Amino acid sequence: MVMGKIHSIETCGTVDGPGVRYVVFMQGCLLRCAYCHNPDTWHLNDGKEVSTDEIFNDVKRYIPYMKASGGGVTLSGGEPTLQVEFCTDLFKKLKTEKIHTAIDTSGFVDIEKVEELVKYTDLFLLDIKHIDDEGHKKLTGVSNKKTLKFAKYLSDIDKKVWIRHVIVPGITDNMEEIKKLADFASSLKNVDRVEILPYHKMGVYKYEALGIPYSLKGINPPDTSKIEEIKKEFRKRDIKIV
């Protein structure tokens, strides 16, 4: 029996992959993104301990909704790949029921450690936080080199990817860097779509509750006109954008 630490479960998710999805928010993350709305998932030792059998048996109750909508199961976080043994075992079980599998990840992984997990994953929701390495370090605390290497690896093996990019005014909305990100996305052969996500403040109250300083205080969500300008850069490269 493989055990793991989870933060929470959403049984009818609609924003983390296609269709109606059972979303498991895993515990633990090595990044410290300034805009993270789940800082309570950062520490691996927090959360609830569960087995893959428990999750699998619970998922089976929702199979009719998944099949009818083209949905499935998404592992989010936190960073799911920190608990690679748990994720791999769960996805193997899900595949016995032909359930679609997806992982929402920063891509901050060692490829050799996740090769088995990749085999059982139908879709990666790959969060590219910042295309510039120094900008990525300032925003998340780590380099983006592993993320970009992982993106190229997934392209090489033709594993479907949705790229996600959060737009934070003054930090990730520079148009020259947006063009670089769009060029990078268009260089990959496996990108099914790009999701441009406006920065929001929904998780700020958690920082206050946890006593963590919030570094983006005073920054407001981007204008819709700026989001549309950014999306146009991807459309110019014939990339599906949402």
ABEGO torsion letter per residue (X at the ends): XBBBBBABBBABBAABEBEBBBBBBBBEBABBBAABABAAAABAABEBBBBAAAAAAAAAAAAAAAAAAGBEBBBBOEBAAABAAAAAAAAAAAAAAGBBBBBBBAGBBBAAAAAAAAAABABBBBBBABABAAAAAAAAGBBAAAAAAAAAAAAAAGBBBBBBBBBBBGAAABAAAAAAAAAAAAABAABABBBBBBBBAAAAAAAAAAGBBBAABGBBBBBAAAAAAAAAAAAAAGBBBX
